[in-house]
Amino acid sequence: MNKSVYKKIEITGTSEKSLENAINNAILKASETVRDMRWFEMTEVRGRIDGAKTIQWQVTVKIGFALED
């Protein structure tokens, strides 16, 4: 019987375009060093503003991945 064990890391991605882009940037960067990623949870959303304009989205995500045997 396969008994998978998982671990989560927490990282923050940023984007000048959108929340979705910020999440994708975080996942893409994590994929350079983390194998077998399975899910993400968005835990925080922040942004930078300049005057009345949003200039950057900052999204903190927890990424779950399976530990290797």
C-alpha positions as CSV (number, residue, x, y, z in Angstrom):
1,M,0.0,0.0,0.0
2,N,1.4,3.4,-1.0
3,K,1.6,5.7,2.0
4,S,2.5,9.1,0.6
5,V,3.9,11.8,2.9
6,Y,3.7,15.4,2.0
7,K,5.5,18.6,3.0
8,K,4.5,22.3,2.4
9,I,6.6,25.3,1.7
10,E,5.5,28.9,1.8
11,I,6.6,31.5,-0.8
12,T,5.5,34.8,-2.1
13,G,5.2,35.5,-5.8
14,T,4.8,39.0,-7.4
15,S,3.4,40.4,-10.6
16,E,2.6,43.8,-12.1
17,K,-0.2,42.1,-14.1
18,S,-2.5,40.0,-12.0
19,L,-3.0,37.8,-9.0
20,E,-3.0,34.7,-11.2
21,N,0.3,35.8,-12.7
22,A,1.8,36.3,-9.2
23,I,0.7,32.7,-8.3
24,N,2.1,31.3,-11.5
25,N,5.4,33.1,-11.0
26,A,5.7,31.6,-7.5
27,I,4.9,28.1,-8.7
28,L,7.2,28.4,-11.7
29,K,10.2,29.5,-9.5
30,A,9.5,26.7,-7.0
31,S,9.5,24.1,-9.8
32,E,13.1,24.9,-10.4
33,T,14.1,23.1,-7.2
34,V,11.1,21.3,-5.8
35,R,9.9,18.0,-7.4
36,D,6.5,16.4,-7.4
37,M,4.4,19.5,-6.5
38,R,0.8,18.5,-6.0
39,W,-1.3,21.6,-4.8
40,F,-1.2,25.2,-3.6
41,E,-3.1,27.2,-1.0
42,M,-3.3,31.0,-1.3
43,T,-2.8,32.4,2.2
44,E,-2.2,36.1,1.7
45,V,-2.8,38.7,-0.9
46,R,-1.2,42.1,-0.8
47,G,-0.4,44.8,-3.3
48,R,1.6,47.9,-3.9
49,I,-0.1,51.1,-4.9
50,D,1.1,54.3,-6.4
51,G,-1.4,57.1,-6.1
52,A,-4.7,55.5,-7.0
53,K,-3.2,52.7,-9.1
54,T,-2.2,49.1,-8.2
55,I,1.3,48.6,-9.4
56,Q,2.1,45.2,-8.1
57,W,0.3,42.1,-6.7
58,Q,2.0,40.0,-4.0
59,V,0.5,36.6,-3.3
60,T,1.8,34.2,-0.6
61,V,1.1,30.5,-1.3
62,K,1.8,27.3,0.4
63,I,2.9,24.6,-2.1
64,G,2.4,20.9,-1.2
65,F,4.7,18.3,-2.6
66,A,5.2,14.6,-2.0
67,L,8.4,13.4,-0.2
68,E,10.4,10.9,-2.0
69,D,10.8,7.3,-0.6
